[in-house]
């Protein structure tokens, strides 16, 4: 029994001396509880909306005030031109537009009923359904307050319109997210493991003493995964269009160019991981856990980023998959061109360049 207790104590000593084991045991559960606790919710808060008010009367202002008072909405601006509605949706930030027609107050007082149009960005059907429900409840609440002050019942009739995805197909939301997730995991995992494998076998040193520039050796190992990922992308898009009836409303060439940029960013991350670890197990663990959880949480296709605390929203900005997800939705579903996604493209380009520079620099330092 004494020997058994001694072995148990020895294992405790090993665990406490190994910082990586302590991080796995205590750090990871704490981080996951905090992340999932804040992110795992389908409730939407502070959704940005635009009000198009053709009537501009006391009644519409009261409804707007109630919408602003709700924690679910954040009124970005009030416009009086329907041309600005499409522009607002193209910006990508606006989730909902509420349109009050002319003579809204007069129709309500004289006819005892009036119509209001609710237009939602249905590229995310779950969010669209939720937000239209929230807006309808706010309007219904105002209607009840108004009816209590008049002898005749007042009726405000919401007319709901789903933009970009009128049939509310779930594929329009999940296919871009799955594209980002698959490409990120495959590219990062394969690249990091392939290079670390060479280091473990000792063959990397043989390659490095060859006449070829060491940087070209690394690029040469990444190119096959770039080409295979492009084929993988084509298969995903083909299956999405044929089996899931996923639309490709935008330029398919632009979609492939943007996807290649994202693949290069993911490959650069794989190179960075490979130059930072010494074993395939470490590379696989970092690639899977380090890329899977952030991509699922901070991309926006599973959980609304607007719901998260400001700190987590800021963290989401450094996740490449978030920007690629926005680009894919804009091109495939909304049919927008480069003018609408140039900011996201620039961010991905800068990310790819910075990660590549750091990766090659770490690689050179390791050689020295």
C-alpha positions, -999 to 999 in steps of 0.1 A, spaced: 0 0 0 29 23 8 43 18 -27 9 26 -42 7 59 -23 42 67 -33 34 62 -70 2 84 -66 23 112 -50 49 109 -78 21 114 -104 8 144 -85 44 159 -85 46 153 -123 13 170 -129 21 200 -107 55 204 -124 41 203 -159 25 237 -167 9 223 -198 -10 197 -178 -21 222 -153 -34 244 -181 -53 215 -196 -68 205 -162 -78 239 -149 -73 266 -175 -93 250 -204 -124 242 -184 -125 278 -169 -120 294 -203 -147 271 -220 -172 278 -192 -167 315 -196 -168 315 -234 -198 292 -237 -216 308 -208 -216 342 -226 -219 329 -262 -244 300 -259 -277 319 -263 -301 325 -291 -315 356 -275 -306 387 -296 -297 420 -280 -287 453 -294 -296 444 -330 -290 473 -353 -321 485 -371 -331 514 -394 -364 532 -393 -379 545 -426 -405 570 -415 -426 585 -443 -453 597 -419 -431 614 -393 -459 620 -368 -464 617 -331 -476 580 -333 -446 568 -353 -423 587 -329 -438 570 -299 -433 535 -315 -397 544 -323 -392 554 -287 -405 521 -275 -382 503 -300 -352 523 -287 -362 515 -251 -361 478 -259 -328 460 -251 -333 440 -283 -328 469 -307 -304 497 -314 -318 522 -338 -290 533 -360 -308 560 -379 -342 572 -391 -345 578 -429 -373 589 -452 -361 574 -484 -367 538 -495 -335 538 -515 -315 540 -483 -331 507 -471 -312 486 -497 -280 506 -489 -285 499 -452 -288 461 -458 -258 461 -481 -237 475 -454 -241 442 -435 -246 457 -401 -284 463 -403 -306 433 -394 -340 449 -396 -358 479 -412 -392 491 -401 -412 512 -426 -440 535 -416 -461 545 -446 -475 580 -452 -505 591 -431 -499 564 -406 -514 584 -377 -543 596 -397 -552 561 -409 -550 548 -373 -573 575 -359 -598 576 -387 -599 540 -400 -588 525 -366 -561 505 -384 -528 511 -401 -501 490 -416 -464 489 -408 -438 470 -429 -410 450 -412 -382 440 -435 -356 415 -421 -323 403 -434 -332 366 -437 -297 354 -447 -297 343 -411 -333 329 -408 -332 323 -371 -322 358 -363 -347 372 -388 -376 352 -372 -365 363 -337 -361 400 -345 -394 402 -364 -411 386 -334 -395 411 -311 -406 440 -333 -441 427 -336 -444 423 -299 -433 459 -293 -458 472 -319 -486 450 -304 -478 464 -269 -481 499 -282 -514 490 -299 -528 477 -266 -518 509 -248 -534 530 -276 -566 510 -276 -571 515 -239 -573 553 -245 -599 551 -272 -634 536 -273 -628 519 -306 -600 492 -308 -570 503 -327 -552 478 -350 -517 480 -363 -510 454 -389 -474 443 -394 -465 432 -429 -433 410 -426 -409 407 -456 -379 384 -455 -351 398 -477 -325 376 -495 -341 343 -482 -379 345 -484 -382 307 -479 -361 309 -446 -339 281 -456 -314 271 -430 -287 263 -455 -282 300 -463 -268 305 -428 -250 272 -422 -233 266 -455 -211 297 -454 -203 289 -417 -195 253 -426 -173 265 -455 -153 287 -431 -151 259 -405 -140 231 -428 -114 252 -447 -100 266 -415 -96 232 -398 -83 213 -428 -58 239 -439 -44 246 -405 -43 210 -394 -28 195 -425 -1 222 -429 10 222 -393 12 184 -390 30 179 -423 59 202 -413 61 190 -377 62 154 -391 94 163 -410 109 178 -379 101 147 -358 116 124 -384 147 145 -388 142 149 -426 136 186 -422 173 192 -415 181 173 -447 158 196 -467 173 227 -451 208 219 -461 197 214 -497 205 242 -523 169 254 -522 160 284 -501 144 272 -468 115 295 -472 108 280 -506 108 246 -490 80 256 -466 60 273 -494 64 241 -515 49 221 -487 19 244 -484 10 246 -521 -4 211 -524 -28 219 -495 -38 251 -512 -47 233 -544 -65 205 -525 -84 230 -505 -96 248 -537 -109 214 -549 -125 209 -515 -141 243 -518 -155 235 -553 -170 202 -540 -186 220 -511 -202 247 -533 -213 221 -559 -230 200 -532 -246 230 -516 -261 242 -549 -273 207 -561 -283 191 -528 -292 219 -505 -305 243 -532 -281 270 -520 -281 301 -542 -250 317 -557 -263 351 -565 -230 368 -568 -199 364 -589 -185 329 -586 -150 340 -596 -150 366 -569 -161 339 -544 -132 317 -554 -107 345 -552 -119 355 -517 -119 318 -507 -83 314 -519 -73 344 -498 -89 328 -467 -72 295 -475 -38 313 -476 -46 329 -442 -54 294 -428 -23 279 -443 -3 308 -428 -17 299 -394 -7 263 -399 28 274 -407 29 295 -375 18 266 -354 43 242 -371 71 266 -363 60 270 -327 57 233 -316 79 202 -318 55 173 -320 25 162 -341 3 158 -311 8 194 -300 2 206 -335 -30 186 -338 -42 197 -303 -36 234 -310 -50 232 -346 -82 214 -335 -90 230 -301 -74 264 -309 -92 267 -343 -124 248 -338 -138 265 -307 -130 301 -318 -144 295 -353 -176 281 -340 -181 308 -314 -169 339 -330 -178 335 -367 -215 343 -361 -232 315 -379 -241 296 -347 -244 324 -320 -250 361 -326 -219 381 -319 -240 411 -309 -251 392 -278 -216 387 -265 -198 411 -240 -178 438 -257 -145 420 -248 -156 389 -267 -168 410 -296 -134 426 -299 -118 391 -298 -140 380 -326 -123 406 -348 -91 387 -348 -108 355 -360 -102 352 -398 -133 330 -402 -156 358 -391 -146 380 -420 -147 352 -445 -182 342 -433 -194 378 -440 -178 378 -474 -194 344 -484 -229 355 -473 -225 388 -491 -215 372 -524 -235 340 -524 -268 351 -508 -270 389 -512 -253 389 -546 -230 418 -537 -198 427 -555 -163 436 -544 -174 471 -535 -194 457 -506 -167 433 -492 -135 453 -498 -131 460 -461 -133 424 -451 -110 415 -480 -85 441 -467 -86 427 -432 -80 391 -444 -51 403 -466 -35 421 -437 -40 390 -415 -25 367 -440 5 390 -446 12 395 -408 9 358 -400 31 348 -429 58 373 -419 57 361 -383 58 325 -394 89 329 -417 106 350 -390 101 323 -364 113 297 -389 145 317 -396 151 322 -359 147 285 -353 173 278 -380 198 300 -364 
